Amino acid sequence: MRGGARPAGPAVSGWAPHRIGGPATLSCDVLVIGSGAGGASVAATLVEAGRDVLMLDEGAHIDAARAPASVPESFRRMWRGSGILAALGTPPVAYAEGRCVGGGTEINSAIFQRAPDTLLDDWAKRYRIAEFGAVELGPYYDRAAKVVNATPPPPDAGLPTDILRRGGAALGWKVVELDRGTRRCVGTNYCSLGCPTGGKQSMTATQIPGALSGGLRLIADCRAARLRLRGGRVVEVTAQARGADGRRHRLILRPREVFVCAGAIHSPALLRRSGLTRCVGDTLRLHPTLKATALFDEVLDAHDARLPLTAISEFMPDRRIGGSVTQPGLLAMSLAEDWAERSWLMPEWRRCGQYYTMIRAAGTGTVRPLPLAAEPLVRYALTESDWTQLARGATELARVMFAAGARHVYPSIAGHPGWASPEEVLAQADAPLSRTRTSLMTIHLFSSLPPGERSDGVATDSFGRVSGVENLRIADASQIPEAPGVNPQATVMAMAYRNAEAFLAASGTETRRTAFRERSAA
Ligand SMILES: Cc1cc2nc3c(=O)[nH]c(=O)nc-3n(C[C@H](O)[C@H](O)[C@H](O)COP(=O)(O)OP(=O)(O)OC[C@H]3O[C@@H](n4cnc5c(N)ncnc54)[C@H](O)[C@@H]3O)c2cc1C
């Protein structure tokens, strides 16, 4: 995030969500709740097939031309809970989600990765998911890659990226270049604040405007409160929407079909609030991530460079080492975990970089709505093997930083003295981490409504249809059966296209059956 003047942005995009004038009742063919990676992919597919689609999002639409100028402003306008949310446990895991039109894709780094083929095939078998696997998902991943224009990073991506390249090369570890969904990106490094130039190919830059021109109706600032069920069908959805007068109004929606795409936390929360509890929000998974601050001799100016666009893939999919957004405010927050010992690094901020190790954990968590509270209670517990993986990951992260030329490395563990040499790292290699002083975070959440035909542990059928409810489907990160070990957006989009197409195929058959019944009755 550059200091000084903000980069010049595009003109206002020319589209805006619909605003209601007061309390209203609306009907539609398909209601899509949530406009992130999953919801926008469903809406685009259904609009293209000629369906009458209404999409809601709890958050506001933030046009690129009016993107936030600072971290606090972005947290307030675009991040759920102003960026302060945690899954409770020992330790708690801080998590982040988008809350705006376009969801997480508006504040993410747009890194595009397919889940490993072996994992997809394994999930197909273990969860008994029909027509699922590397081959079956291939065309959907291709479509997602095309939509977001997934392309490799430029060779001159900057010093923070080179650090991982040279550390990996020195240790002989595999390094991958990370494709990103961008078009004419000028490298402002404002990705996680809301892209100010429209270069990041988020949902508001791609599928949402396309679907709006095809007839999609979109209502922003509109939170779905409850689904009302009768006779195994959703008959009504109640919501609260901010109207043109700035006041909140009650909205009643009468859709024929509903896709819930509110993300891995809020989709199960909405289902549970509506009385649907079987395997709902019982199997939340995430990628526990441990950050470290590394001090180098050279000036990195990471705040003024692109986010690191390489990753150490030597230990993937179990563990990955990558780079975080680094800028003075975020560095200060991180050093504040142990200010007495680490504040000396603050004046050295231009020579600091923040990197992380992320694990494909086996731990699971739960999501439970709380009466009168907007955010549900989220709990998460790591397993013993997760702690072993994290300890290994911390050692590997420190090793690669020293191999790239770091002088000091401090993991996000309060009271940890940090490492001053690679020898110190090796002397303490894989030492168990403190369970109460380690600060973990995640930006990847999934698996809270897994699909499949198993008799236990799945919330929907193979194509996202909720068990026991004829017209209710899920298409978002909650459907990814387990942690993929890679960035999830591509898999969310691929699975959403697949669920939307399965719905179209099934409803085509249904329409033909109804027409046949009507003809034969005549
Ligand atoms: C900081 C950050 C960086 C990331 N970087 C990457 C990356 O580089 N690459 C990658 O692949 N992934 C990345 N991710 C993860 C990725 O963005 C998510 O996995 C993805 O957006 C999930 O898609 P989704 O459709 O499940 O949910 P979301 O995209 O979160 O969309 C859900 C939407 O539903 C809305 N909603 C929720 N409840 C309701 C309700 N009751 N009524 C109406 N609307 C509701 C929300 O406001 C939100 O807009 C990142 C995430 C974050 C937070």
The ligand as an ORCA input file, in Angstrom:
! r2SCAN-3c Opt
* xyz 0 1
  C      -8.068    -11.058      3.197
  C      -8.412    -12.266      2.364
  C      -7.518    -12.669      1.369
  C      -7.818    -13.815      0.605
  N      -6.982    -14.147     -0.449
  C      -7.363    -15.131     -1.291
  C      -6.640    -15.363     -2.495
  O      -5.686    -14.656     -2.824
  N      -7.058    -16.400     -3.290
  C      -8.123    -17.202     -2.953
  O      -8.397    -18.162     -3.673
  N      -8.837    -16.966     -1.841
  C      -8.510    -15.941     -1.025
  N      -9.285    -15.653      0.058
  C     -10.470    -16.502      0.315
  C     -11.610    -16.241     -0.667
  O     -11.830    -14.851     -0.813
  C     -12.861    -16.956     -0.164
  O     -12.565    -18.337     -0.047
  C     -14.057    -16.793     -1.070
  O     -14.378    -15.437     -1.260
  C     -15.242    -17.532     -0.455
  O     -16.350    -17.417     -1.318
  P     -17.827    -17.607     -0.749
  O     -18.750    -17.418     -1.864
  O     -17.873    -18.851      0.047
  O     -18.017    -16.435      0.336
  P     -17.779    -14.888      0.255
  O     -16.954    -14.514     -0.923
  O     -17.301    -14.479      1.610
  O     -19.251    -14.302      0.004
  C     -20.284    -14.447      0.933
  C     -21.175    -13.208      0.833
  O     -22.385    -13.463      1.534
  C     -22.795    -12.285      2.193
  N     -23.686    -12.690      3.291
  C     -23.372    -13.400      4.400
  N     -24.465    -13.600      5.158
  C     -25.504    -13.026      4.505
  C     -26.897    -12.901      4.775
  N     -27.464    -13.442      5.884
  N     -27.671    -12.219      3.895
  C     -27.139    -11.672      2.765
  N     -25.818    -11.762      2.462
  C     -25.018    -12.439      3.315
  C     -21.498    -11.635      2.647
  O     -21.654    -10.241      2.869
  C     -20.563    -11.954      1.481
  O     -20.538    -10.906      0.544
  C      -9.010    -14.550      0.847
  C      -9.898    -14.125      1.848
  C      -9.616    -12.996      2.594
  C     -10.596    -12.563      3.651
*
